[in-house]
């Protein structure tokens, strides 16, 4: 199971130099159901990444509660995998050794870890490149390796912070398709941060649209489009227009 519950979560940052405070998040409430694909979408600076890092246990919230399957999240845990926009691979380790890193940190021997990750190499299409180093790979291939590394820990929830934001449009579309195949095969819960309305409409079961800072939940939209989805269907375009109008409202409230 991988059910995430976010209840009344706020986050305030204090400035040491003038003792002032900046509120990044205010009273955030939503759930991510087991096996669901949810996108966080909102204006730049609305706190999407901050919220994702709090769910990952990499940052703390000022008030409220976040739980995974009913248990409070108090710090990082292999049950919550994280994929960043920058690939964050170790340049001195090969692809397979990058993917095994998390298992090795859990005490799994290197040989056994390599056996366990073979299926993930195949899942992301990197079997032929397992002995390559990150600098020998394209950006898309590096991000595939980062996704495989997160999946190798068998997480219940996969948290993704604009993982395709640095890629060209064609590679981005390809990886979106591949990510959905992984999601369908692994039945992992996804919480995915993006700036792209097109990406959110194509990927998600629900879109959590956030307001400008301080980030609040403006609206939660159900994406009731059948899969596989057409990126340019009339239904997708209508939904895209709806989300764009919500974001446009925030542009005039800053």
BELSULQUI-V504095 format. One record per backbone hydrogen bond with DSSP energy under -1.0 kcal/mol. NH is the residue of the N-H (numbers start at 1). CO is the residue of the C=O. Records with the same first field share a line. If there is no record, write none. Layout:
BEGIN
NH=CO + CO
END
This chain:
BEGIN
4=32
5=67
6=30
7=65
9=28
10=63
11=25
13=22
15=20
19=15
22=13
24=11
25=11
26=215
28=9
30=6
32=4
36=33
38=190
39=206
40=192
41=208
46=43
51=47
52=48
53=49
54=50
55=51
56=52
58=53
59=53
62=10
63=10
65=7
67=5
68=71
69=3
71=68
73=66
80=77
81=157
83=159
93=90
95=132
96=130
98=94
99=95
100=96
104=100
105=101
107=104
108=103
113=109
114=110
115=111
116=112
117=113
121=117
122=118
123=119
124=120
126=121
129=126
130=127
132=129
136=133
137=134
142=138
143=139
144=140
145=141
146=142
147=143
148=144
149=145
150=146
151=147
152=148
154=151
156=79
157=79
158=189
159=81
160=191
161=83
162=193
165=162
167=164
172=168
173=169
174=170
175=171
176=172
177=173
178=174
179=175
180=176
181=177
182=178
183=179
184=180
185=181
186=182
187=183
189=156
190=36
191=158
192=38
193=160
194=40
200=196
201=197
202=198
203=199
204=200
205=37
206=37
207=221
208=39
209=219
210=41
211=216
215=24
218=209
219=209
221=207
223=205
237=233
238=234
239=235
240=236
241=237
242=238
243=239
244=240
245=241
246=242
247=243
248=244
249=245
250=246
251=247
253=250
END
